[in-house]
Structures are given as C-alpha cells and as structure tokens.
Amino acid sequence: MFKQTALLFVCALALAACDSEKPKTTPQSAEARADNPMLKFQDETVGKAEKELNKGLENTQQRLNDADKQ
C-alpha cells in the first residue's frame, strides 16, 4: 500500500513539474482571430453549437417543468 501511494505521489509530482515548464500562451485578440479564417470558422461553429445546446437545454427544462405540473 505504501509503495502504491509513494508511486502515485511521485507521478503527480512529475506531472506537476512538467506542466509548470510549459510556455504560457497569451489569448489572441479578437482582431487576430478575425484575420485568421480557421479561427473565425471555429468561433462561428462554436457559437452555433452553443446556441443549439442552449435551445436543447431550454426545451428539456420546459418539458421537465411541464411534467412536474401534471
């Protein structure tokens, strides 16, 4: 049991050390995203998907509310 705990701790420590060495990227500005067609397409696709998910959530919530009323 002690060996497993020690091994898990060492793995977690190694992962934390690797993560801290990664270069931190700065978020891109809206202008840079608009200039890049792939990022623009990604933003549009994510926006459409988000709208569809919200519609589905609203529909599900409405159905649950209607079922509770019955």
PDB file with one MODEL, atoms N, CA, C and O in Angstrom:
MODEL        1
ATOM      1  N   MET A   1       0.829  -1.192   0.000  1.00  0.00           N
ATOM      2  CA  MET A   1       0.000   0.000   0.000  1.00  0.00           C
ATOM      3  C   MET A   1       0.874   1.258   0.000  1.00  0.00           C
ATOM      4  O   MET A   1       0.595   2.226  -0.708  1.00  0.00           O
ATOM      5  N   PHE A   2       1.934   1.221   0.807  1.00  0.00           N
ATOM      6  CA  PHE A   2       2.828   2.373   0.882  1.00  0.00           C
ATOM      7  C   PHE A   2       3.523   2.611  -0.451  1.00  0.00           C
ATOM      8  O   PHE A   2       3.715   3.755  -0.863  1.00  0.00           O
ATOM      9  N   LYS A   3       3.905   1.516  -1.130  1.00  0.00           N
ATOM     10  CA  LYS A   3       4.582   1.651  -2.416  1.00  0.00           C
ATOM     11  C   LYS A   3       3.659   2.298  -3.444  1.00  0.00           C
ATOM     12  O   LYS A   3       4.086   3.154  -4.219  1.00  0.00           O
ATOM     13  N   GLN A   4       2.390   1.886  -3.447  1.00  0.00           N
ATOM     14  CA  GLN A   4       1.431   2.457  -4.395  1.00  0.00           C
ATOM     15  C   GLN A   4       1.223   3.939  -4.130  1.00  0.00           C
ATOM     16  O   GLN A   4       1.174   4.737  -5.065  1.00  0.00           O
ATOM     17  N   THR A   5       1.102   4.306  -2.880  1.00  0.00           N
ATOM     18  CA  THR A   5       0.908   5.705  -2.518  1.00  0.00           C
ATOM     19  C   THR A   5       2.129   6.531  -2.905  1.00  0.00           C
ATOM     20  O   THR A   5       1.999   7.633  -3.438  1.00  0.00           O
ATOM     21  N   ALA A   6       3.305   5.998  -2.636  1.00  0.00           N
ATOM     22  CA  ALA A   6       4.534   6.710  -2.981  1.00  0.00           C
ATOM     23  C   ALA A   6       4.665   6.863  -4.492  1.00  0.00           C
ATOM     24  O   ALA A   6       5.052   7.926  -4.978  1.00  0.00           O
ATOM     25  N   LEU A   7       4.343   5.804  -5.236  1.00  0.00           N
ATOM     26  CA  LEU A   7       4.422   5.857  -6.694  1.00  0.00           C
ATOM     27  C   LEU A   7       3.428   6.875  -7.246  1.00  0.00           C
ATOM     28  O   LEU A   7       3.760   7.641  -8.151  1.00  0.00           O
ATOM     29  N   LEU A   8       2.225   6.887  -6.709  1.00  0.00           N
ATOM     30  CA  LEU A   8       1.214   7.853  -7.134  1.00  0.00           C
ATOM     31  C   LEU A   8       1.677   9.281  -6.844  1.00  0.00           C
ATOM     32  O   LEU A   8       1.500  10.173  -7.674  1.00  0.00           O
ATOM     33  N   PHE A   9       2.259   9.491  -5.686  1.00  0.00           N
ATOM     34  CA  PHE A   9       2.756  10.814  -5.318  1.00  0.00           C
ATOM     35  C   PHE A   9       3.878  11.257  -6.250  1.00  0.00           C
ATOM     36  O   PHE A   9       3.918  12.416  -6.663  1.00  0.00           O
ATOM     37  N   VAL A  10       4.781  10.354  -6.583  1.00  0.00           N
ATOM     38  CA  VAL A  10       5.894  10.680  -7.479  1.00  0.00           C
ATOM     39  C   VAL A  10       5.369  11.022  -8.868  1.00  0.00           C
ATOM     40  O   VAL A  10       5.843  11.970  -9.493  1.00  0.00           O
ATOM     41  N   CYS A  11       4.393  10.257  -9.355  1.00  0.00           N
ATOM     42  CA  CYS A  11       3.806  10.543 -10.674  1.00  0.00           C
ATOM     43  C   CYS A  11       3.128  11.907 -10.682  1.00  0.00           C
ATOM     44  O   CYS A  11       3.282  12.672 -11.634  1.00  0.00           O
ATOM     45  N   ALA A  12       2.384  12.212  -9.635  1.00  0.00           N
ATOM     46  CA  ALA A  12       1.711  13.508  -9.556  1.00  0.00           C
ATOM     47  C   ALA A  12       2.729  14.639  -9.501  1.00  0.00           C
ATOM     48  O   ALA A  12       2.537  15.684 -10.122  1.00  0.00           O
ATOM     49  N   LEU A  13       3.791  14.436  -8.772  1.00  0.00           N
ATOM     50  CA  LEU A  13       4.842  15.446  -8.678  1.00  0.00           C
ATOM     51  C   LEU A  13       5.523  15.651 -10.030  1.00  0.00           C
ATOM     52  O   LEU A  13       5.820  16.784 -10.409  1.00  0.00           O
ATOM     53  N   ALA A  14       5.769  14.567 -10.753  1.00  0.00           N
ATOM     54  CA  ALA A  14       6.400  14.667 -12.074  1.00  0.00           C
ATOM     55  C   ALA A  14       5.484  15.388 -13.056  1.00  0.00           C
ATOM     56  O   ALA A  14       5.944  16.221 -13.837  1.00  0.00           O
ATOM     57  N   LEU A  15       4.199  15.076 -13.022  1.00  0.00           N
ATOM     58  CA  LEU A  15       3.253  15.757 -13.905  1.00  0.00           C
ATOM     59  C   LEU A  15       3.168  17.243 -13.590  1.00  0.00           C
ATOM     60  O   LEU A  15       3.094  18.071 -14.498  1.00  0.00           O
ATOM     61  N   ALA A  16       3.180  17.578 -12.322  1.00  0.00           N
ATOM     62  CA  ALA A  16       3.132  18.989 -11.938  1.00  0.00           C
ATOM     63  C   ALA A  16       4.384  19.716 -12.409  1.00  0.00           C
ATOM     64  O   ALA A  16       4.307  20.866 -12.841  1.00  0.00           O
ATOM     65  N   ALA A  17       5.521  19.065 -12.331  1.00  0.00           N
ATOM     66  CA  ALA A  17       6.769  19.688 -12.782  1.00  0.00           C
ATOM     67  C   ALA A  17       6.756  19.889 -14.292  1.00  0.00           C
ATOM     68  O   ALA A  17       7.207  20.923 -14.784  1.00  0.00           O
ATOM     69  N   CYS A  18       6.244  18.911 -15.027  1.00  0.00           N
ATOM     70  CA  CYS A  18       6.174  19.044 -16.489  1.00  0.00           C
ATOM     71  C   CYS A  18       5.222  20.165 -16.888  1.00  0.00           C
ATOM     72  O   CYS A  18       5.494  20.917 -17.824  1.00  0.00           O
ATOM     73  N   ASP A  19       4.116  20.274 -16.180  1.00  0.00           N
ATOM     74  CA  ASP A  19       3.120  21.292 -16.509  1.00  0.00           C
ATOM     75  C   ASP A  19       3.655  22.693 -16.252  1.00  0.00           C
ATOM     76  O   ASP A  19       3.337  23.624 -16.993  1.00  0.00           O
ATOM     77  N   SER A  20       4.461  22.850 -15.214  1.00  0.00           N
ATOM     78  CA  SER A  20       4.972  24.186 -14.892  1.00  0.00           C
ATOM     79  C   SER A  20       6.013  24.649 -15.903  1.00  0.00           C
ATOM     80  O   SER A  20       6.282  25.846 -16.000  1.00  0.00           O
ATOM     81  N   GLU A  21       6.603  23.725 -16.659  1.00  0.00           N
ATOM     82  CA  GLU A  21       7.616  24.090 -17.645  1.00  0.00           C
ATOM     83  C   GLU A  21       7.012  24.499 -18.982  1.00  0.00           C
ATOM     84  O   GLU A  21       7.716  25.036 -19.837  1.00  0.00           O
ATOM     85  N   LYS A  22       5.724  24.252 -19.172  1.00  0.00           N
ATOM     86  CA  LYS A  22       5.094  24.603 -20.444  1.00  0.00           C
ATOM     87  C   LYS A  22       5.060  26.118 -20.607  1.00  0.00           C
ATOM     88  O   LYS A  22       4.788  26.839 -19.647  1.00  0.00           O
ATOM     89  N   PRO A  23       5.331  26.601 -21.804  1.00  0.00           N
ATOM     90  CA  PRO A  23       5.215  28.045 -22.021  1.00  0.00           C
ATOM     91  C   PRO A  23       3.748  28.460 -21.985  1.00  0.00           C
ATOM     92  O   PRO A  23       2.882  27.802 -22.561  1.00  0.00           O
ATOM     93  N   LYS A  24       3.504  29.526 -21.318  1.00  0.00           N
ATOM     94  CA  LYS A  24       2.134  30.029 -21.223  1.00  0.00           C
ATOM     95  C   LYS A  24       1.832  30.867 -22.457  1.00  0.00           C
ATOM     96  O   LYS A  24       2.589  31.775 -22.801  1.00  0.00           O
ATOM     97  N   THR A  25       0.739  30.562 -23.109  1.00  0.00           N
ATOM     98  CA  THR A  25       0.361  31.311 -24.306  1.00  0.00           C
ATOM     99  C   THR A  25      -0.622  32.400 -23.920  1.00  0.00           C
ATOM    100  O   THR A  25      -1.443  32.222 -23.021  1.00  0.00           O
ATOM    101  N   THR A  26      -0.531  33.506 -24.596  1.00  0.00           N
ATOM    102  CA  THR A  26      -1.451  34.601 -24.336  1.00  0.00           C
ATOM    103  C   THR A  26      -2.677  34.430 -25.214  1.00  0.00           C
ATOM    104  O   THR A  26      -2.554  33.975 -26.351  1.00  0.00           O
ATOM    105  N   PRO A  27      -3.840  34.776 -24.726  1.00  0.00           N
ATOM    106  CA  PRO A  27      -5.033  34.668 -25.561  1.00  0.00           C
ATOM    107  C   PRO A  27      -4.953  35.623 -26.739  1.00  0.00           C
ATOM    108  O   PRO A  27      -4.439  36.735 -26.625  1.00  0.00           O
ATOM    109  N   GLN A  28      -5.465  35.173 -27.864  1.00  0.00           N
ATOM    110  CA  GLN A  28      -5.407  36.002 -29.054  1.00  0.00           C
ATOM    111  C   GLN A  28      -6.479  37.076 -28.995  1.00  0.00           C
ATOM    112  O   GLN A  28      -7.566  36.866 -28.456  1.00  0.00           O
ATOM    113  N   SER A  29      -6.154  38.218 -29.556  1.00  0.00           N
ATOM    114  CA  SER A  29      -7.118  39.304 -29.577  1.00  0.00           C
ATOM    115  C   SER A  29      -8.199  39.004 -30.605  1.00  0.00           C
ATOM    116  O   SER A  29      -8.020  38.146 -31.470  1.00  0.00           O
ATOM    117  N   ALA A  30      -9.303  39.701 -30.511  1.00  0.00           N
ATOM    118  CA  ALA A  30     -10.416  39.498 -31.436  1.00  0.00           C
ATOM    119  C   ALA A  30     -10.010  39.834 -32.864  1.00  0.00           C
ATOM    120  O   ALA A  30     -10.476  39.198 -33.809  1.00  0.00           O
ATOM    121  N   GLU A  31      -9.155  40.818 -33.026  1.00  0.00           N
ATOM    122  CA  GLU A  31      -8.702  41.199 -34.369  1.00  0.00           C
ATOM    123  C   GLU A  31      -7.898  40.080 -35.009  1.00  0.00           C
ATOM    124  O   GLU A  31      -8.076  39.781 -36.190  1.00  0.00           O
ATOM    125  N   ALA A  32      -7.018  39.465 -34.242  1.00  0.00           N
ATOM    126  CA  ALA A  32      -6.196  38.381 -34.779  1.00  0.00           C
ATOM    127  C   ALA A  32      -7.065  37.183 -35.137  1.00  0.00           C
ATOM    128  O   ALA A  32      -6.809  36.499 -36.129  1.00  0.00           O
ATOM    129  N   ARG A  33      -8.085  36.932 -34.338  1.00  0.00           N
ATOM    130  CA  ARG A  33      -8.976  35.809 -34.638  1.00  0.00           C
ATOM    131  C   ARG A  33      -9.784  36.089 -35.894  1.00  0.00           C
ATOM    132  O   ARG A  33     -10.034  35.177 -36.682  1.00  0.00           O
ATOM    133  N   ALA A  34     -10.192  37.326 -36.091  1.00  0.00           N
ATOM    134  CA  ALA A  34     -10.977  37.671 -37.276  1.00  0.00           C
ATOM    135  C   ALA A  34     -10.137  37.575 -38.539  1.00  0.00           C
ATOM    136  O   ALA A  34     -10.666  37.269 -39.607  1.00  0.00           O
ATOM    137  N   ASP A  35      -8.837  37.831 -38.434  1.00  0.00           N
ATOM    138  CA  ASP A  35      -7.945  37.762 -39.592  1.00  0.00           C
ATOM    139  C   ASP A  35      -7.632  36.329 -40.004  1.00  0.00           C
ATOM    140  O   ASP A  35      -7.297  36.078 -41.161  1.00  0.00           O
ATOM    141  N   ASN A  36      -7.737  35.400 -39.083  1.00  0.00           N
ATOM    142  CA  ASN A  36      -7.416  34.005 -39.367  1.00  0.00           C
ATOM    143  C   ASN A  36      -8.703  33.267 -39.738  1.00  0.00           C
ATOM    144  O   ASN A  36      -9.584  33.127 -38.890  1.00  0.00           O
ATOM    145  N   PRO A  37      -8.838  32.791 -40.979  1.00  0.00           N
ATOM    146  CA  PRO A  37     -10.089  32.149 -41.392  1.00  0.00           C
ATOM    147  C   PRO A  37     -10.412  30.884 -40.604  1.00  0.00           C
ATOM    148  O   PRO A  37     -11.585  30.599 -40.363  1.00  0.00           O
ATOM    149  N   MET A  38      -9.411  30.129 -40.201  1.00  0.00           N
ATOM    150  CA  MET A  38      -9.681  28.907 -39.436  1.00  0.00           C
ATOM    151  C   MET A  38     -10.222  29.237 -38.051  1.00  0.00           C
ATOM    152  O   MET A  38     -11.151  28.587 -37.571  1.00  0.00           O
ATOM    153  N   LEU A  39      -9.638  30.250 -37.406  1.00  0.00           N
ATOM    154  CA  LEU A  39     -10.124  30.642 -36.085  1.00  0.00           C
ATOM    155  C   LEU A  39     -11.503  31.274 -36.180  1.00  0.00           C
ATOM    156  O   LEU A  39     -12.339  31.084 -35.297  1.00  0.00           O
ATOM    157  N   LYS A  40     -11.741  32.024 -37.246  1.00  0.00           N
ATOM    158  CA  LYS A  40     -13.058  32.623 -37.451  1.00  0.00           C
ATOM    159  C   LYS A  40     -14.103  31.523 -37.629  1.00  0.00           C
ATOM    160  O   LYS A  40     -15.183  31.585 -37.042  1.00  0.00           O
ATOM    161  N   PHE A  41     -13.777  30.516 -38.441  1.00  0.00           N
ATOM    162  CA  PHE A  41     -14.683  29.387 -38.645  1.00  0.00           C
ATOM    163  C   PHE A  41     -14.927  28.651 -37.331  1.00  0.00           C
ATOM    164  O   PHE A  41     -16.055  28.255 -37.034  1.00  0.00           O
ATOM    165  N   GLN A  42     -13.870  28.470 -36.550  1.00  0.00           N
ATOM    166  CA  GLN A  42     -14.002  27.793 -35.264  1.00  0.00           C
ATOM    167  C   GLN A  42     -14.935  28.580 -34.343  1.00  0.00           C
ATOM    168  O   GLN A  42     -15.806  27.999 -33.698  1.00  0.00           O
ATOM    169  N   ASP A  43     -14.755  29.885 -34.282  1.00  0.00           N
ATOM    170  CA  ASP A  43     -15.610  30.712 -33.434  1.00  0.00           C
ATOM    171  C   ASP A  43     -17.064  30.635 -33.872  1.00  0.00           C
ATOM    172  O   ASP A  43     -17.963  30.541 -33.035  1.00  0.00           O
ATOM    173  N   GLU A  44     -17.301  30.674 -35.190  1.00  0.00           N
ATOM    174  CA  GLU A  44     -18.668  30.589 -35.698  1.00  0.00           C
ATOM    175  C   GLU A  44     -19.282  29.234 -35.370  1.00  0.00           C
ATOM    176  O   GLU A  44     -20.440  29.157 -34.961  1.00  0.00           O
ATOM    177  N   THR A  45     -18.515  28.174 -35.547  1.00  0.00           N
ATOM    178  CA  THR A  45     -19.012  26.826 -35.278  1.00  0.00           C
ATOM    179  C   THR A  45     -19.320  26.648 -33.797  1.00  0.00           C
ATOM    180  O   THR A  45     -20.348  26.078 -33.433  1.00  0.00           O
ATOM    181  N   VAL A  46     -18.432  27.133 -32.957  1.00  0.00           N
ATOM    182  CA  VAL A  46     -18.656  27.030 -31.516  1.00  0.00           C
ATOM    183  C   VAL A  46     -19.881  27.849 -31.118  1.00  0.00           C
ATOM    184  O   VAL A  46     -20.672  27.421 -30.277  1.00  0.00           O
ATOM    185  N   GLY A  47     -20.038  29.024 -31.722  1.00  0.00           N
ATOM    186  CA  GLY A  47     -21.206  29.854 -31.434  1.00  0.00           C
ATOM    187  C   GLY A  47     -22.502  29.165 -31.824  1.00  0.00           C
ATOM    188  O   GLY A  47     -23.478  29.198 -31.074  1.00  0.00           O
ATOM    189  N   LYS A  48     -22.518  28.534 -33.006  1.00  0.00           N
ATOM    190  CA  LYS A  48     -23.711  27.810 -33.452  1.00  0.00           C
ATOM    191  C   LYS A  48     -24.009  26.637 -32.525  1.00  0.00           C
ATOM    192  O   LYS A  48     -25.160  26.409 -32.154  1.00  0.00           O
ATOM    193  N   ALA A  49     -22.979  25.903 -32.159  1.00  0.00           N
ATOM    194  CA  ALA A  49     -23.167  24.752 -31.275  1.00  0.00           C
ATOM    195  C   ALA A  49     -23.684  25.199 -29.912  1.00  0.00           C
ATOM    196  O   ALA A  49     -24.537  24.540 -29.318  1.00  0.00           O
ATOM    197  N   GLU A  50     -23.170  26.307 -29.425  1.00  0.00           N
ATOM    198  CA  GLU A  50     -23.614  26.819 -28.127  1.00  0.00           C
ATOM    199  C   GLU A  50     -25.093  27.205 -28.175  1.00  0.00           C
ATOM    200  O   GLU A  50     -25.837  26.940 -27.230  1.00  0.00           O
ATOM    201  N   LYS A  51     -25.515  27.828 -29.272  1.00  0.00           N
ATOM    202  CA  LYS A  51     -26.921  28.198 -29.421  1.00  0.00           C
ATOM    203  C   LYS A  51     -27.806  26.961 -29.450  1.00  0.00           C
ATOM    204  O   LYS A  51     -28.861  26.934 -28.817  1.00  0.00           O
ATOM    205  N   GLU A  52     -27.379  25.930 -30.187  1.00  0.00           N
ATOM    206  CA  GLU A  52     -28.157  24.695 -30.272  1.00  0.00           C
ATOM    207  C   GLU A  52     -28.243  24.012 -28.908  1.00  0.00           C
ATOM    208  O   GLU A  52     -29.300  23.508 -28.528  1.00  0.00           O
ATOM    209  N   LEU A  53     -27.139  23.995 -28.178  1.00  0.00           N
ATOM    210  CA  LEU A  53     -27.152  23.398 -26.846  1.00  0.00           C
ATOM    211  C   LEU A  53     -28.087  24.155 -25.915  1.00  0.00           C
ATOM    212  O   LEU A  53     -28.831  23.543 -25.149  1.00  0.00           O
ATOM    213  N   ASN A  54     -28.054  25.475 -25.976  1.00  0.00           N
ATOM    214  CA  ASN A  54     -28.936  26.272 -25.128  1.00  0.00           C
ATOM    215  C   ASN A  54     -30.397  26.036 -25.472  1.00  0.00           C
ATOM    216  O   ASN A  54     -31.242  25.968 -24.580  1.00  0.00           O
ATOM    217  N   LYS A  55     -30.704  25.908 -26.774  1.00  0.00           N
ATOM    218  CA  LYS A  55     -32.080  25.602 -27.179  1.00  0.00           C
ATOM    219  C   LYS A  55     -32.509  24.253 -26.619  1.00  0.00           C
ATOM    220  O   LYS A  55     -33.623  24.108 -26.114  1.00  0.00           O
ATOM    221  N   GLY A  56     -31.621  23.268 -26.711  1.00  0.00           N
ATOM    222  CA  GLY A  56     -31.927  21.941 -26.183  1.00  0.00           C
ATOM    223  C   GLY A  56     -32.124  21.960 -24.683  1.00  0.00           C
ATOM    224  O   GLY A  56     -33.016  21.290 -24.163  1.00  0.00           O
ATOM    225  N   LEU A  57     -31.297  22.724 -23.980  1.00  0.00           N
ATOM    226  CA  LEU A  57     -31.447  22.831 -22.527  1.00  0.00           C
ATOM    227  C   LEU A  57     -32.767  23.494 -22.154  1.00  0.00           C
ATOM    228  O   LEU A  57     -33.450  23.059 -21.227  1.00  0.00           O
ATOM    229  N   GLU A  58     -33.119  24.549 -22.882  1.00  0.00           N
ATOM    230  CA  GLU A  58     -34.387  25.228 -22.611  1.00  0.00           C
ATOM    231  C   GLU A  58     -35.565  24.292 -22.877  1.00  0.00           C
ATOM    232  O   GLU A  58     -36.526  24.259 -22.108  1.00  0.00           O
ATOM    233  N   ASN A  59     -35.484  23.532 -23.973  1.00  0.00           N
ATOM    234  CA  ASN A  59     -36.550  22.595 -24.315  1.00  0.00           C
ATOM    235  C   ASN A  59     -36.677  21.517 -23.237  1.00  0.00           C
ATOM    236  O   ASN A  59     -37.784  21.179 -22.816  1.00  0.00           O
ATOM    237  N   THR A  60     -35.550  20.986 -22.799  1.00  0.00           N
ATOM    238  CA  THR A  60     -35.565  19.960 -21.760  1.00  0.00           C
ATOM    239  C   THR A  60     -36.113  20.519 -20.460  1.00  0.00           C
ATOM    240  O   THR A  60     -36.906  19.861 -19.786  1.00  0.00           O
ATOM    241  N   GLN A  61     -35.700  21.724 -20.101  1.00  0.00           N
ATOM    242  CA  GLN A  61     -36.194  22.335 -18.868  1.00  0.00           C
ATOM    243  C   GLN A  61     -37.693  22.568 -18.947  1.00  0.00           C
ATOM    244  O   GLN A  61     -38.410  22.361 -17.968  1.00  0.00           O
ATOM    245  N   GLN A  62     -38.168  22.999 -20.112  1.00  0.00           N
ATOM    246  CA  GLN A  62     -39.606  23.220 -20.294  1.00  0.00           C
ATOM    247  C   GLN A  62     -40.371  21.907 -20.150  1.00  0.00           C
ATOM    248  O   GLN A  62     -41.429  21.869 -19.522  1.00  0.00           O
ATOM    249  N   ARG A  63     -39.841  20.837 -20.730  1.00  0.00           N
ATOM    250  CA  ARG A  63     -40.501  19.528 -20.618  1.00  0.00           C
ATOM    251  C   ARG A  63     -40.530  19.051 -19.175  1.00  0.00           C
ATOM    252  O   ARG A  63     -41.530  18.494 -18.721  1.00  0.00           O
ATOM    253  N   LEU A  64     -39.435  19.268 -18.451  1.00  0.00           N
ATOM    254  CA  LEU A  64     -39.404  18.877 -17.043  1.00  0.00           C
ATOM    255  C   LEU A  64     -40.409  19.685 -16.232  1.00  0.00           C
ATOM    256  O   LEU A  64     -41.091  19.142 -15.363  1.00  0.00           O
ATOM    257  N   ASN A  65     -40.498  20.974 -16.515  1.00  0.00           N
ATOM    258  CA  ASN A  65     -41.464  21.816 -15.813  1.00  0.00           C
ATOM    259  C   ASN A  65     -42.888  21.374 -16.115  1.00  0.00           C
ATOM    260  O   ASN A  65     -43.730  21.328 -15.219  1.00  0.00           O
ATOM    261  N   ASP A  66     -43.160  21.046 -17.386  1.00  0.00           N
ATOM    262  CA  ASP A  66     -44.492  20.575 -17.764  1.00  0.00           C
ATOM    263  C   ASP A  66     -44.815  19.244 -17.095  1.00  0.00           C
ATOM    264  O   ASP A  66     -45.950  19.024 -16.673  1.00  0.00           O
ATOM    265  N   ALA A  67     -43.834  18.360 -16.994  1.00  0.00           N
ATOM    266  CA  ALA A  67     -44.051  17.067 -16.347  1.00  0.00           C
ATOM    267  C   ALA A  67     -44.305  17.249 -14.857  1.00  0.00           C
ATOM    268  O   ALA A  67     -45.103  16.515 -14.273  1.00  0.00           O
ATOM    269  N   ASP A  68     -43.640  18.217 -14.235  1.00  0.00           N
ATOM    270  CA  ASP A  68     -43.859  18.472 -12.814  1.00  0.00           C
ATOM    271  C   ASP A  68     -45.257  19.011 -12.555  1.00  0.00           C
ATOM    272  O   ASP A  68     -45.838  18.744 -11.502  1.00  0.00           O
ATOM    273  N   LYS A  69     -45.800  19.760 -13.496  1.00  0.00           N
ATOM    274  CA  LYS A  69     -47.127  20.348 -13.326  1.00  0.00           C
ATOM    275  C   LYS A  69     -48.227  19.299 -13.416  1.00  0.00           C
ATOM    276  O   LYS A  69     -49.307  19.476 -12.852  1.00  0.00           O
ATOM    277  N   GLN A  70     -47.956  18.209 -14.123  1.00  0.00           N
ATOM    278  CA  GLN A  70     -49.002  17.185 -14.313  1.00  0.00           C
ATOM    279  C   GLN A  70     -49.175  16.302 -13.126  1.00  0.00           C
ATOM    280  O   GLN A  70     -50.014  15.401 -13.143  1.00  0.00           O
TER     281      GLN A  70
ENDMDL
END
